[in-house]
Amino acid sequence: MPNSAPQSPPWDVRRLPRADGRTVLVTGGNAGIGYFVAEQLAGTGATVVLGSRDRGRARAAMAAIGARVPGARVRHLPLDLADPASVEAAPGALDALDLERPGRLDAVVLNAGIALDDPPRRTTPGGHELMFATNHLGHFALTAHLAPLLSAAPGSRIVTTGSFAAKSERLDFADLQSARDYRPKRAYARSKLAQMLFAVELGRRLRAAGSTALSVLVHPGGALDALTPARPPLHARSTGEHLAHLPLGLVVQGKDAAAWPAVRAVLDPGVHGGPVLWSPRVFGLRGEPRPEPLWEQLADPGAAAWLWEASCELTGCEPVFAAGPGRAGGPVGGPVGGR
């Protein structure tokens, strides 16, 4: 007997489904790939919140989105991922915004990140290495503080943006924050690897708890400014620059296309929270997003579990999601020190 279950239509990055009434927070949504994630989601009717510490850049991004998406609902959430007080204040600040459905958050895209090229190691006021604190610890703590809002929205999604830089790295459990041996590019790659391992471990815990929330890990592929559409005043691109780099379009893509995996992770009902990586279909560098097996170091459950515990100790908090209605299982995580 043929299967009569309704089938989801093929995913089309250029014909996104409507998402009216939904609210999505995009960290780092004021620039780069995060901006295009926000712009594309705004075009679906969703309310998009830009998590950014720079109010001026956030306003410029909101204006750019509004110019391309008439009637776009875009808000700004002041957020500094390197500042625990700013992260802790995020849920209350969200509630203070003019949202269609206060008290719930349908998705968060953990996209923001910094890369430092200068040799000196920099630390936050709390003493954490700056890239590790911003790229991983800040997002870990933010997820913990947003968990009640995400739990209030059935089928909510925590979307984590990884980096190709992490593919060739391993965490140093004895020197997690590069205190003894600091090399900027390696420290950045390891901070992104930590963020990706967090997404994998969060997904495992959500499934074990029977939560309806999904943790989805995405990879943007290779993104080049010269192939990215202009969005003045955020990003300008000359015709000559575009033409000169056009052959690279066979290998990499613009940041607008690099946003596609995260946008699909937020919107596609066919996306699941299993242990996969959503990335561009052409060698993981360009093209429409599809699921692929986890990289070898991401499939290490021992490393992911160890990092989770270390992150709890370093941030003083832990993501806790309740099981869905009528589902078996307990909450994800628990109070720090009470596990």
N, C-alpha and C positions, 0 to 999 in steps of 0.2 A: 504494500500500500504506500503510495507516495507521501512524503512528508508535507503536511499542510501548514506547518508552522510558518508564520510570516518571516520573510527574509529582509534583512536590512539592505537598502540600496547600496550599490558600490560607492565607496567614499570618493568624493570629488573635492579637492582642495579649493577649487574655484566656485563651488556651489555649496556653501556651508548651510547646515540646518539652522532654523531659527532657535534662539535661546532666550526669548523674551521672559522676563521675570527672574532670571538667574543672575547671581552675583559672583564675580570672579576677581580675586586679588592676584595681581602679577607683580612680583618683586622685581625691581629694576625695569619697570615698564615704561620708563621715560626715555630709553635710548636703546640702540642696537636691536638685537633679536627680540628682547622684551617689548620694545615699542611695537614691532610688527605683530607680536602675539596679541597685544592689547588692541591694535587697530583692527585686526581681523575678527577678534571676538566682539568688538563694539559693533561691527557690521552685522552681527547676528541678532542684535537687539538686547544682548546681555548688558548688565551694568558692570563696567570694568573699573576696578580700583587700582591705581598706580601706586605701588609701594616704593617711595623714594625719599631719600634724606634731603634732596635739593629741591626746594619749592619752586625756584625759577625754572629749572629744567622740566619739572612736572607740569607746570603751566604751559610751557612751550609744547610739550607733547600732547596735552589736552587740546590745545588750539589746533595742532596739526591733524589730530584725529577728527576733531569737529569739522575741519575744512573738507575732509574726504568722506565723512560719514555724517550726513545731515541728521540732526536729532540724536546724536550719540550720547549715551549716558556714561560719562567718565568722571571719576572722582579721584582725589589725591589723599593718600594716607601717609603722613610723615613717618618715615621708618628708617632707622639706622641699624642695620643688622649687627654691627660691631658693638652696639650699646645695649646691654641687657635691659635697662630701664625702658628704652624705646620699644624694644620687642615685647616686653611685658605689657606695655600700654596699648598695644595694637588692637586687641579685642574691644576695649572701651572706645578707642578712637574710631573704629569701624562702626560701632553702634551709634556714634554721634553724627555719622554721615547720612545724607538723604538717600537711603536705600529703599527699594521697593518692598523688601521683606526683611525688616530688621530682625536681628537675633539669629540669623543663619547665614552660612557661607557655602555656596555650591561647589566652589573649587578654589584652590590656590596653586599658582604656578611659581615654583621656587626657582627663579631664573637669575636673580641678581648675583653678581660676583665681581671680584676685583683681581687683577693680576699686577704684581709689582715687578718691575725690571731692575730697579736699583739694588745693588748688592746689600746694603745694610738691612738687617732684620728689624721689622717694626712690630710693635705690640700695642694692644688696646690698653685702656686704663686698668682693665682687669688682669693684665699680664699675659693674655693669649696672643699668639702670633696672628698678625692682622688678617692674612688671607684665610687661614684656617678658621679664625673666629667669624669672619664675614661669610665665607662660602659654605661652611659646614655648620659650625656651632650656632650661628645666628638662625639658620633655617631650621635646625633641630629644635631650638627653643621656640621659634615662632610657631612651628607645627604643634608643639605642646600647648602653647597658650591659645591657639585657635581651635584646638580639638573640640571644645564644647559647641562652637558655632558650626564646625564641619559635621559634627554628630547630629546636629539638629536638621540637617539637609540630607534626606535619604539619597544614597548613591553619590555622595560627594566625592571629590577627587583631589588627591594631593599629587601634583605633577612635578617631577624633579628633572631639571635640565642638566644633563651631564656634559662631558667634554672628551673629545678624542685624545686630549693630552693625557688623560688618566689611563689610557689603554696599556701603556708600557710601564706603568708604575706599580709598586706594592707599598703598603703602609709599613712604616718602621714602628713597631709597637713599643720599642724602647725610647723612641724619640719622635713621638707623634706630632709635635709642633716644631720640629726642626730647631731645637734649642742648641744642640751640639754641632750639627752640620747643616748650615743653612745655604741652600742654593735656590734662588728665586723661582726659576722655572720648574724645578722639581717640587718645591713647596706648593706652588700653585696646582700642579698636576695631582699631588697627593691630597690637597684639600678637596678637589673635585672628585677624586676617587672615594674619599670619605663621604661626600654628599651622596654619591651614587650607591654606595654600600648601605647608607641609611635608608634610601628609598627601597632597596631590596628587602632589608630587615623589617621595615615598617609594613611592607606588603605581606610578608610572612606572618607577622603578628596580627594584622587585620584579618587575614583569612582564618587563622587559628581561633580568633575571638568570635567569628561569625559576624563581623561588622559589615555594614553595607558600604562603607567608605572604601575607596580604591587608592592604592599607591601605584602610580604609573611612572616608569622611568623612560625618559626620552633623550635622544641625542640629535643635535641640530645638523650634524654633518659639517662640511667645510663652507664657511661663510666669508665672503669677500666684500669690502665696502664698495669697490669699483663696480660690482655687479648688482649693487643694491639700489633700488629706485630712490630718487631724491625726495627728501621730506624736509624742506626748509622750514624753520632755521636749524632743525636737528641734524640734517645730513644733506650735504650738497655734493653733486657729482657732475663733472663736466662731460660733454659728449666725447672729447678726445680720450679722457681717462677710461670711459666705458668701452670705447672701441679698442683701445690698446689691450685691455684685459679680457675682451670677449672670448678669445680662444680658451681661457681658463674655465669658461662655462661648461666645457666638456667634462671637467673634473670636479669643480666646486660650484657654488651658487651664491645668490645674494641673500641678505639677511631676511628678506621677506619670505623666501622659500625655506630658509632655516627655521622659521617660526612654525612651519606646517606640522611637525611631529607634536609639539606642545598643544597646538590648537586642536588637532585630532584627539589627543589624549583627554582634553576637556569635553569635547562635544560628541564624539562618536559613541553611540550606544553599544557598538560591537567591541569596543576596547575593554579588556579585562585587566584585572590586577595581578595576573600571573607573573612568574619570574621570566620576563622577556624585556627586551630593549627595543623601543620604537625608534627607528632611525631611517634616513633616506635609503631608497631601494638600490641605488647605484653605488656599490662598494661602501655603503654607509656614509657617503660624502655628498650626494646630490640626488634629487628626485623626490617623488611622493613617499610618504612615510609608510613603513610596514614593520611588523614585529620580526625580531631576529633573536637567536639565542644570546644569553648573557655572555659577556666576555669571561674568560677563565677566572680572573681574580674577583669578579663580581659574584661568582657562583660558589664562593667559599663561605659556608654558613658560620664557621668558627670565627672568621675575621669580622663578619658582619655583627655577630652577637657580642664579640669583645668590644667593638667600636661603640655599639649601643650603650653598653654599661659605662664605658669611659666617657661618653658624651653626657650621660646622666650626671656623672660626678663633676664634670667640668662646667655644666650649665646649671646644675641644681634643679633640674626639672625633667619631666619625661612625658612624651605624648601618650595620652590615655583616651581611647575611644571605646564607647560602650558597644555591646553587641546589638545588632538590629532587632526590631520587634519580632518576637517569636523565634529568634535564632538561638541555638545553643552556644555555649562558650562564655568566657568571662571577658572583662575589659582588657584592652591592649595596654600592657605596662602596668604601672601602679606608682604610688608615692615613692619618691627617692628615699632609700634607706628602709623601705618597708616591703621590699620584694623578697 
